[in-house]
Amino acid sequence: MSCNKVIIISAPSGAGKTTIVHYLLNHIPELSFSISACSRPPRSYEKNGQDYYFFSPQEFKKRIEDDAFLEWEEVYDNMFYGTLKQEIERLWSMNKVIIFDVDVKGGIALKNHFKEKSLSIFIAPPSLNTLEERLKNRGTESPESLALRLSKVSSEMAFKNEFDTIVVNHDLGQSCQKTIQLVKEFIL
């Protein structure tokens, strides 16, 4: 295995990327999760330093000024997400292949940065209706946040061909198997 490789998993919200990333982490010991930073409040089940590094919008903006991010984006008004440079250094110092669970623009930025050291995979929903149902069933979205997330889907889907490969998540088990095959071929 070659170190300093990265796996980038991106998708519209609700397409299944986080579930697939957790599956990969549980089945490929060479992988380690890159913890993203964000400026939104944690959900009830999320832990700081494990799921995300949670910062206030002001703290996040200060880190932008300090050039602490490899990539960052203001996804919604005053809601930032990004990849800390120190997180990459931390994981590569442990000789791990880094796996990213990032939004579409973040995935493209990471692909452009890491180039041939990366495998970028776009997880596509089978349909907008299926995606909407998944988001509703998650139970974490207000009607406003649901509408905001759904409004972004078509613009995010427009970027799918900028990724190395696309996995359409019709069936979660099959999507996990397809993705693990792609990742193992890339890292081994």
Biotite code that builds the C-alpha atoms (Angstrom):
import biotite.structure as struc

atoms = struc.array([
    struc.Atom([0.000, 0.000, 0.000], chain_id="A", res_id=1, res_name="MET", atom_name="CA", element="C"),
    struc.Atom([1.187, 3.479, -0.835], chain_id="A", res_id=2, res_name="SER", atom_name="CA", element="C"),
    struc.Atom([0.730, 6.139, 1.823], chain_id="A", res_id=3, res_name="CYS", atom_name="CA", element="C"),
    struc.Atom([-0.338, 9.721, 1.135], chain_id="A", res_id=4, res_name="ASN", atom_name="CA", element="C"),
    struc.Atom([-3.403, 8.593, -0.794], chain_id="A", res_id=5, res_name="LYS", atom_name="CA", element="C"),
    struc.Atom([-6.891, 9.918, -0.236], chain_id="A", res_id=6, res_name="VAL", atom_name="CA", element="C"),
    struc.Atom([-10.426, 8.726, -0.927], chain_id="A", res_id=7, res_name="ILE", atom_name="CA", element="C"),
    struc.Atom([-12.989, 11.451, -1.538], chain_id="A", res_id=8, res_name="ILE", atom_name="CA", element="C"),
    struc.Atom([-16.666, 10.578, -1.133], chain_id="A", res_id=9, res_name="ILE", atom_name="CA", element="C"),
    struc.Atom([-19.144, 13.299, -2.123], chain_id="A", res_id=10, res_name="SER", atom_name="CA", element="C"),
    struc.Atom([-22.871, 13.434, -2.709], chain_id="A", res_id=11, res_name="ALA", atom_name="CA", element="C"),
    struc.Atom([-25.907, 15.597, -2.269], chain_id="A", res_id=12, res_name="PRO", atom_name="CA", element="C"),
    struc.Atom([-27.166, 15.552, 1.322], chain_id="A", res_id=13, res_name="SER", atom_name="CA", element="C"),
    struc.Atom([-29.127, 12.365, 2.003], chain_id="A", res_id=14, res_name="GLY", atom_name="CA", element="C"),
    struc.Atom([-27.670, 10.270, -0.829], chain_id="A", res_id=15, res_name="ALA", atom_name="CA", element="C"),
    struc.Atom([-25.983, 7.842, 1.593], chain_id="A", res_id=16, res_name="GLY", atom_name="CA", element="C"),
    struc.Atom([-22.359, 8.996, 1.551], chain_id="A", res_id=17, res_name="LYS", atom_name="CA", element="C"),
    struc.Atom([-21.874, 9.002, 5.328], chain_id="A", res_id=18, res_name="THR", atom_name="CA", element="C"),
    struc.Atom([-23.304, 5.491, 5.678], chain_id="A", res_id=19, res_name="THR", atom_name="CA", element="C"),
    struc.Atom([-21.003, 4.270, 2.894], chain_id="A", res_id=20, res_name="ILE", atom_name="CA", element="C"),
    struc.Atom([-17.990, 6.006, 4.475], chain_id="A", res_id=21, res_name="VAL", atom_name="CA", element="C"),
    struc.Atom([-18.701, 4.298, 7.821], chain_id="A", res_id=22, res_name="HIS", atom_name="CA", element="C"),
    struc.Atom([-18.987, 0.958, 6.018], chain_id="A", res_id=23, res_name="TYR", atom_name="CA", element="C"),
    struc.Atom([-15.599, 1.497, 4.363], chain_id="A", res_id=24, res_name="LEU", atom_name="CA", element="C"),
    struc.Atom([-13.983, 2.505, 7.667], chain_id="A", res_id=25, res_name="LEU", atom_name="CA", element="C"),
    struc.Atom([-15.314, -0.668, 9.306], chain_id="A", res_id=26, res_name="ASN", atom_name="CA", element="C"),
    struc.Atom([-13.998, -2.925, 6.520], chain_id="A", res_id=27, res_name="HIS", atom_name="CA", element="C"),
    struc.Atom([-10.689, -1.392, 5.387], chain_id="A", res_id=28, res_name="ILE", atom_name="CA", element="C"),
    struc.Atom([-8.224, -0.928, 8.281], chain_id="A", res_id=29, res_name="PRO", atom_name="CA", element="C"),
    struc.Atom([-5.838, 1.213, 6.183], chain_id="A", res_id=30, res_name="GLU", atom_name="CA", element="C"),
    struc.Atom([-8.434, 4.009, 6.066], chain_id="A", res_id=31, res_name="LEU", atom_name="CA", element="C"),
    struc.Atom([-8.793, 6.823, 8.547], chain_id="A", res_id=32, res_name="SER", atom_name="CA", element="C"),
    struc.Atom([-11.545, 9.440, 8.573], chain_id="A", res_id=33, res_name="PHE", atom_name="CA", element="C"),
    struc.Atom([-10.687, 13.077, 7.974], chain_id="A", res_id=34, res_name="SER", atom_name="CA", element="C"),
    struc.Atom([-12.686, 15.065, 10.488], chain_id="A", res_id=35, res_name="ILE", atom_name="CA", element="C"),
    struc.Atom([-14.059, 18.162, 8.801], chain_id="A", res_id=36, res_name="SER", atom_name="CA", element="C"),
    struc.Atom([-14.588, 21.480, 10.525], chain_id="A", res_id=37, res_name="ALA", atom_name="CA", element="C"),
    struc.Atom([-17.944, 23.248, 10.465], chain_id="A", res_id=38, res_name="CYS", atom_name="CA", element="C"),
    struc.Atom([-19.686, 26.236, 11.962], chain_id="A", res_id=39, res_name="SER", atom_name="CA", element="C"),
    struc.Atom([-23.105, 24.676, 12.514], chain_id="A", res_id=40, res_name="ARG", atom_name="CA", element="C"),
    struc.Atom([-24.267, 23.353, 15.880], chain_id="A", res_id=41, res_name="PRO", atom_name="CA", element="C"),
    struc.Atom([-23.762, 19.633, 16.499], chain_id="A", res_id=42, res_name="PRO", atom_name="CA", element="C"),
    struc.Atom([-26.702, 17.287, 16.000], chain_id="A", res_id=43, res_name="ARG", atom_name="CA", element="C"),
    struc.Atom([-27.722, 15.341, 19.113], chain_id="A", res_id=44, res_name="SER", atom_name="CA", element="C"),
    struc.Atom([-25.650, 12.288, 18.169], chain_id="A", res_id=45, res_name="TYR", atom_name="CA", element="C"),
    struc.Atom([-22.497, 14.147, 17.016], chain_id="A", res_id=46, res_name="GLU", atom_name="CA", element="C"),
    struc.Atom([-19.337, 14.608, 19.066], chain_id="A", res_id=47, res_name="LYS", atom_name="CA", element="C"),
    struc.Atom([-16.758, 17.369, 18.683], chain_id="A", res_id=48, res_name="ASN", atom_name="CA", element="C"),
    struc.Atom([-13.426, 15.990, 17.464], chain_id="A", res_id=49, res_name="GLY", atom_name="CA", element="C"),
    struc.Atom([-15.040, 12.751, 16.319], chain_id="A", res_id=50, res_name="GLN", atom_name="CA", element="C"),
    struc.Atom([-17.738, 13.673, 13.793], chain_id="A", res_id=51, res_name="ASP", atom_name="CA", element="C"),
    struc.Atom([-16.660, 17.284, 13.162], chain_id="A", res_id=52, res_name="TYR", atom_name="CA", element="C"),
    struc.Atom([-14.576, 20.014, 14.704], chain_id="A", res_id=53, res_name="TYR", atom_name="CA", element="C"),
    struc.Atom([-17.351, 22.427, 15.685], chain_id="A", res_id=54, res_name="PHE", atom_name="CA", element="C"),
    struc.Atom([-16.495, 26.128, 15.614], chain_id="A", res_id=55, res_name="PHE", atom_name="CA", element="C"),
    struc.Atom([-18.581, 29.254, 15.879], chain_id="A", res_id=56, res_name="SER", atom_name="CA", element="C"),
    struc.Atom([-18.813, 31.224, 12.610], chain_id="A", res_id=57, res_name="PRO", atom_name="CA", element="C"),
    struc.Atom([-16.373, 33.749, 14.122], chain_id="A", res_id=58, res_name="GLN", atom_name="CA", element="C"),
    struc.Atom([-13.863, 31.020, 15.077], chain_id="A", res_id=59, res_name="GLU", atom_name="CA", element="C"),
    struc.Atom([-14.155, 29.503, 11.594], chain_id="A", res_id=60, res_name="PHE", atom_name="CA", element="C"),
    struc.Atom([-13.548, 32.892, 9.917], chain_id="A", res_id=61, res_name="LYS", atom_name="CA", element="C"),
    struc.Atom([-10.469, 33.425, 12.119], chain_id="A", res_id=62, res_name="LYS", atom_name="CA", element="C"),
    struc.Atom([-9.049, 30.096, 10.945], chain_id="A", res_id=63, res_name="ARG", atom_name="CA", element="C"),
    struc.Atom([-9.716, 31.123, 7.331], chain_id="A", res_id=64, res_name="ILE", atom_name="CA", element="C"),
    struc.Atom([-7.693, 34.297, 7.965], chain_id="A", res_id=65, res_name="GLU", atom_name="CA", element="C"),
    struc.Atom([-4.930, 32.164, 9.498], chain_id="A", res_id=66, res_name="ASP", atom_name="CA", element="C"),
    struc.Atom([-4.813, 29.957, 6.343], chain_id="A", res_id=67, res_name="ASP", atom_name="CA", element="C"),
    struc.Atom([-5.606, 26.865, 8.434], chain_id="A", res_id=68, res_name="ALA", atom_name="CA", element="C"),
    struc.Atom([-7.748, 25.205, 5.750], chain_id="A", res_id=69, res_name="PHE", atom_name="CA", element="C"),
    struc.Atom([-6.825, 23.127, 2.736], chain_id="A", res_id=70, res_name="LEU", atom_name="CA", element="C"),
    struc.Atom([-10.298, 23.917, 1.393], chain_id="A", res_id=71, res_name="GLU", atom_name="CA", element="C"),
    struc.Atom([-13.381, 25.556, 2.837], chain_id="A", res_id=72, res_name="TRP", atom_name="CA", element="C"),
    struc.Atom([-16.761, 26.745, 1.694], chain_id="A", res_id=73, res_name="GLU", atom_name="CA", element="C"),
    struc.Atom([-19.651, 28.802, 2.996], chain_id="A", res_id=74, res_name="GLU", atom_name="CA", element="C"),
    struc.Atom([-22.331, 26.200, 2.185], chain_id="A", res_id=75, res_name="VAL", atom_name="CA", element="C"),
    struc.Atom([-25.227, 28.233, 3.533], chain_id="A", res_id=76, res_name="TYR", atom_name="CA", element="C"),
    struc.Atom([-25.284, 31.752, 4.959], chain_id="A", res_id=77, res_name="ASP", atom_name="CA", element="C"),
    struc.Atom([-22.732, 31.836, 7.802], chain_id="A", res_id=78, res_name="ASN", atom_name="CA", element="C"),
    struc.Atom([-22.512, 28.016, 7.763], chain_id="A", res_id=79, res_name="MET", atom_name="CA", element="C"),
    struc.Atom([-18.974, 26.986, 6.858], chain_id="A", res_id=80, res_name="PHE", atom_name="CA", element="C"),
    struc.Atom([-17.404, 23.578, 6.225], chain_id="A", res_id=81, res_name="TYR", atom_name="CA", element="C"),
    struc.Atom([-13.747, 22.877, 5.559], chain_id="A", res_id=82, res_name="GLY", atom_name="CA", element="C"),
    struc.Atom([-10.724, 20.607, 5.770], chain_id="A", res_id=83, res_name="THR", atom_name="CA", element="C"),
    struc.Atom([-8.018, 21.608, 8.227], chain_id="A", res_id=84, res_name="LEU", atom_name="CA", element="C"),
    struc.Atom([-4.427, 21.226, 6.990], chain_id="A", res_id=85, res_name="LYS", atom_name="CA", element="C"),
    struc.Atom([-3.397, 19.871, 10.407], chain_id="A", res_id=86, res_name="GLN", atom_name="CA", element="C"),
    struc.Atom([-5.931, 17.031, 10.012], chain_id="A", res_id=87, res_name="GLU", atom_name="CA", element="C"),
    struc.Atom([-4.182, 15.810, 6.836], chain_id="A", res_id=88, res_name="ILE", atom_name="CA", element="C"),
    struc.Atom([-0.785, 15.987, 8.554], chain_id="A", res_id=89, res_name="GLU", atom_name="CA", element="C"),
    struc.Atom([-2.141, 14.111, 11.600], chain_id="A", res_id=90, res_name="ARG", atom_name="CA", element="C"),
    struc.Atom([-3.528, 11.208, 9.539], chain_id="A", res_id=91, res_name="LEU", atom_name="CA", element="C"),
    struc.Atom([-0.607, 10.897, 7.132], chain_id="A", res_id=92, res_name="TRP", atom_name="CA", element="C"),
    struc.Atom([1.803, 10.871, 10.105], chain_id="A", res_id=93, res_name="SER", atom_name="CA", element="C"),
    struc.Atom([-0.029, 7.663, 11.152], chain_id="A", res_id=94, res_name="MET", atom_name="CA", element="C"),
    struc.Atom([0.568, 6.241, 7.632], chain_id="A", res_id=95, res_name="ASN", atom_name="CA", element="C"),
    struc.Atom([-3.167, 6.108, 6.905], chain_id="A", res_id=96, res_name="LYS", atom_name="CA", element="C"),
    struc.Atom([-5.115, 6.484, 3.670], chain_id="A", res_id=97, res_name="VAL", atom_name="CA", element="C"),
    struc.Atom([-7.425, 9.414, 4.346], chain_id="A", res_id=98, res_name="ILE", atom_name="CA", element="C"),
    struc.Atom([-11.121, 9.163, 3.562], chain_id="A", res_id=99, res_name="ILE", atom_name="CA", element="C"),
    struc.Atom([-13.170, 12.331, 3.185], chain_id="A", res_id=100, res_name="PHE", atom_name="CA", element="C"),
    struc.Atom([-16.946, 12.649, 3.567], chain_id="A", res_id=101, res_name="ASP", atom_name="CA", element="C"),
    struc.Atom([-17.484, 16.080, 1.982], chain_id="A", res_id=102, res_name="VAL", atom_name="CA", element="C"),
    struc.Atom([-19.978, 18.108, 0.004], chain_id="A", res_id=103, res_name="ASP", atom_name="CA", element="C"),
    struc.Atom([-19.635, 18.250, -3.776], chain_id="A", res_id=104, res_name="VAL", atom_name="CA", element="C"),
    struc.Atom([-17.670, 21.499, -4.035], chain_id="A", res_id=105, res_name="LYS", atom_name="CA", element="C"),
    struc.Atom([-15.335, 20.363, -1.269], chain_id="A", res_id=106, res_name="GLY", atom_name="CA", element="C"),
    struc.Atom([-14.824, 17.069, -3.095], chain_id="A", res_id=107, res_name="GLY", atom_name="CA", element="C"),
    struc.Atom([-13.859, 18.853, -6.309], chain_id="A", res_id=108, res_name="ILE", atom_name="CA", element="C"),
    struc.Atom([-11.467, 21.154, -4.432], chain_id="A", res_id=109, res_name="ALA", atom_name="CA", element="C"),
    struc.Atom([-9.824, 18.148, -2.761], chain_id="A", res_id=110, res_name="LEU", atom_name="CA", element="C"),
    struc.Atom([-9.576, 16.271, -6.097], chain_id="A", res_id=111, res_name="LYS", atom_name="CA", element="C"),
    struc.Atom([-7.908, 19.299, -7.671], chain_id="A", res_id=112, res_name="ASN", atom_name="CA", element="C"),
    struc.Atom([-5.459, 19.512, -4.768], chain_id="A", res_id=113, res_name="HIS", atom_name="CA", element="C"),
    struc.Atom([-4.509, 15.825, -4.435], chain_id="A", res_id=114, res_name="PHE", atom_name="CA", element="C"),
    struc.Atom([-4.789, 14.911, -8.162], chain_id="A", res_id=115, res_name="LYS", atom_name="CA", element="C"),
    struc.Atom([-3.440, 11.374, -8.838], chain_id="A", res_id=116, res_name="GLU", atom_name="CA", element="C"),
    struc.Atom([-3.086, 10.693, -5.097], chain_id="A", res_id=117, res_name="LYS", atom_name="CA", element="C"),
    struc.Atom([-6.875, 10.670, -4.892], chain_id="A", res_id=118, res_name="SER", atom_name="CA", element="C"),
    struc.Atom([-9.850, 8.570, -5.880], chain_id="A", res_id=119, res_name="LEU", atom_name="CA", element="C"),
    struc.Atom([-13.030, 10.657, -5.979], chain_id="A", res_id=120, res_name="SER", atom_name="CA", element="C"),
    struc.Atom([-16.402, 8.920, -5.849], chain_id="A", res_id=121, res_name="ILE", atom_name="CA", element="C"),
    struc.Atom([-19.746, 10.635, -6.342], chain_id="A", res_id=122, res_name="PHE", atom_name="CA", element="C"),
    struc.Atom([-22.664, 8.905, -4.609], chain_id="A", res_id=123, res_name="ILE", atom_name="CA", element="C"),
    struc.Atom([-25.803, 9.708, -6.610], chain_id="A", res_id=124, res_name="ALA", atom_name="CA", element="C"),
    struc.Atom([-29.364, 9.238, -5.423], chain_id="A", res_id=125, res_name="PRO", atom_name="CA", element="C"),
    struc.Atom([-31.585, 7.143, -7.705], chain_id="A", res_id=126, res_name="PRO", atom_name="CA", element="C"),
    struc.Atom([-34.065, 10.055, -7.913], chain_id="A", res_id=127, res_name="SER", atom_name="CA", element="C"),
    struc.Atom([-34.960, 13.372, -6.319], chain_id="A", res_id=128, res_name="LEU", atom_name="CA", element="C"),
    struc.Atom([-38.091, 11.797, -4.778], chain_id="A", res_id=129, res_name="ASN", atom_name="CA", element="C"),
    struc.Atom([-36.011, 9.051, -3.136], chain_id="A", res_id=130, res_name="THR", atom_name="CA", element="C"),
    struc.Atom([-33.566, 11.647, -1.828], chain_id="A", res_id=131, res_name="LEU", atom_name="CA", element="C"),
    struc.Atom([-36.380, 13.753, -0.360], chain_id="A", res_id=132, res_name="GLU", atom_name="CA", element="C"),
    struc.Atom([-37.828, 10.691, 1.403], chain_id="A", res_id=133, res_name="GLU", atom_name="CA", element="C"),
    struc.Atom([-34.417, 9.788, 2.850], chain_id="A", res_id=134, res_name="ARG", atom_name="CA", element="C"),
    struc.Atom([-33.948, 13.308, 4.195], chain_id="A", res_id=135, res_name="LEU", atom_name="CA", element="C"),
    struc.Atom([-37.431, 13.326, 5.737], chain_id="A", res_id=136, res_name="LYS", atom_name="CA", element="C"),
    struc.Atom([-36.899, 9.870, 7.297], chain_id="A", res_id=137, res_name="ASN", atom_name="CA", element="C"),
    struc.Atom([-33.628, 11.021, 8.841], chain_id="A", res_id=138, res_name="ARG", atom_name="CA", element="C"),
    struc.Atom([-35.647, 13.270, 11.120], chain_id="A", res_id=139, res_name="GLY", atom_name="CA", element="C"),
    struc.Atom([-32.888, 15.878, 11.438], chain_id="A", res_id=140, res_name="THR", atom_name="CA", element="C"),
    struc.Atom([-34.260, 18.493, 9.051], chain_id="A", res_id=141, res_name="GLU", atom_name="CA", element="C"),
    struc.Atom([-36.713, 21.308, 9.680], chain_id="A", res_id=142, res_name="SER", atom_name="CA", element="C"),
    struc.Atom([-39.011, 22.119, 6.746], chain_id="A", res_id=143, res_name="PRO", atom_name="CA", element="C"),
    struc.Atom([-36.757, 25.096, 5.982], chain_id="A", res_id=144, res_name="GLU", atom_name="CA", element="C"),
    struc.Atom([-33.483, 23.140, 6.058], chain_id="A", res_id=145, res_name="SER", atom_name="CA", element="C"),
    struc.Atom([-35.095, 20.357, 3.986], chain_id="A", res_id=146, res_name="LEU", atom_name="CA", element="C"),
    struc.Atom([-36.156, 22.868, 1.324], chain_id="A", res_id=147, res_name="ALA", atom_name="CA", element="C"),
    struc.Atom([-32.666, 24.426, 1.359], chain_id="A", res_id=148, res_name="LEU", atom_name="CA", element="C"),
    struc.Atom([-30.930, 21.052, 0.947], chain_id="A", res_id=149, res_name="ARG", atom_name="CA", element="C"),
    struc.Atom([-33.276, 19.969, -1.853], chain_id="A", res_id=150, res_name="LEU", atom_name="CA", element="C"),
    struc.Atom([-32.754, 23.272, -3.683], chain_id="A", res_id=151, res_name="SER", atom_name="CA", element="C"),
    struc.Atom([-29.020, 22.474, -3.931], chain_id="A", res_id=152, res_name="LYS", atom_name="CA", element="C"),
    struc.Atom([-29.397, 18.964, -5.363], chain_id="A", res_id=153, res_name="VAL", atom_name="CA", element="C"),
    struc.Atom([-29.654, 19.822, -9.067], chain_id="A", res_id=154, res_name="SER", atom_name="CA", element="C"),
    struc.Atom([-26.637, 22.135, -8.914], chain_id="A", res_id=155, res_name="SER", atom_name="CA", element="C"),
    struc.Atom([-24.648, 19.455, -7.048], chain_id="A", res_id=156, res_name="GLU", atom_name="CA", element="C"),
    struc.Atom([-25.695, 16.735, -9.512], chain_id="A", res_id=157, res_name="MET", atom_name="CA", element="C"),
    struc.Atom([-24.339, 18.907, -12.346], chain_id="A", res_id=158, res_name="ALA", atom_name="CA", element="C"),
    struc.Atom([-20.802, 18.269, -11.019], chain_id="A", res_id=159, res_name="PHE", atom_name="CA", element="C"),
    struc.Atom([-20.985, 14.470, -10.823], chain_id="A", res_id=160, res_name="LYS", atom_name="CA", element="C"),
    struc.Atom([-18.890, 13.947, -13.976], chain_id="A", res_id=161, res_name="ASN", atom_name="CA", element="C"),
    struc.Atom([-15.955, 15.817, -12.402], chain_id="A", res_id=162, res_name="GLU", atom_name="CA", element="C"),
    struc.Atom([-15.457, 12.816, -10.112], chain_id="A", res_id=163, res_name="PHE", atom_name="CA", element="C"),
    struc.Atom([-13.472, 9.704, -11.043], chain_id="A", res_id=164, res_name="ASP", atom_name="CA", element="C"),
    struc.Atom([-16.533, 7.488, -10.747], chain_id="A", res_id=165, res_name="THR", atom_name="CA", element="C"),
    struc.Atom([-20.235, 7.600, -9.914], chain_id="A", res_id=166, res_name="ILE", atom_name="CA", element="C"),
    struc.Atom([-22.058, 5.072, -7.728], chain_id="A", res_id=167, res_name="VAL", atom_name="CA", element="C"),
    struc.Atom([-25.858, 5.319, -7.941], chain_id="A", res_id=168, res_name="VAL", atom_name="CA", element="C"),
    struc.Atom([-27.223, 4.336, -4.544], chain_id="A", res_id=169, res_name="ASN", atom_name="CA", element="C"),
    struc.Atom([-30.340, 2.331, -5.471], chain_id="A", res_id=170, res_name="HIS", atom_name="CA", element="C"),
    struc.Atom([-29.551, -0.337, -2.879], chain_id="A", res_id=171, res_name="ASP", atom_name="CA", element="C"),
    struc.Atom([-27.295, 0.525, 0.061], chain_id="A", res_id=172, res_name="LEU", atom_name="CA", element="C"),
    struc.Atom([-25.737, -2.961, 0.338], chain_id="A", res_id=173, res_name="GLY", atom_name="CA", element="C"),
    struc.Atom([-24.827, -3.072, -3.340], chain_id="A", res_id=174, res_name="GLN", atom_name="CA", element="C"),
    struc.Atom([-23.520, 0.505, -3.217], chain_id="A", res_id=175, res_name="SER", atom_name="CA", element="C"),
    struc.Atom([-21.287, -0.376, -0.257], chain_id="A", res_id=176, res_name="CYS", atom_name="CA", element="C"),
    struc.Atom([-19.917, -3.426, -2.098], chain_id="A", res_id=177, res_name="GLN", atom_name="CA", element="C"),
    struc.Atom([-19.245, -1.452, -5.297], chain_id="A", res_id=178, res_name="LYS", atom_name="CA", element="C"),
    struc.Atom([-17.527, 1.332, -3.363], chain_id="A", res_id=179, res_name="THR", atom_name="CA", element="C"),
    struc.Atom([-15.342, -1.009, -1.296], chain_id="A", res_id=180, res_name="ILE", atom_name="CA", element="C"),
    struc.Atom([-14.204, -2.726, -4.506], chain_id="A", res_id=181, res_name="GLN", atom_name="CA", element="C"),
    struc.Atom([-13.231, 0.634, -6.057], chain_id="A", res_id=182, res_name="LEU", atom_name="CA", element="C"),
    struc.Atom([-11.367, 1.743, -2.925], chain_id="A", res_id=183, res_name="VAL", atom_name="CA", element="C"),
    struc.Atom([-9.439, -1.523, -2.489], chain_id="A", res_id=184, res_name="LYS", atom_name="CA", element="C"),
    struc.Atom([-8.327, -1.465, -6.129], chain_id="A", res_id=185, res_name="GLU", atom_name="CA", element="C"),
    struc.Atom([-7.056, 2.095, -5.678], chain_id="A", res_id=186, res_name="PHE", atom_name="CA", element="C"),
    struc.Atom([-5.164, 1.694, -2.404], chain_id="A", res_id=187, res_name="ILE", atom_name="CA", element="C"),
    struc.Atom([-3.675, -1.777, -2.729], chain_id="A", res_id=188, res_name="LEU", atom_name="CA", element="C"),
])
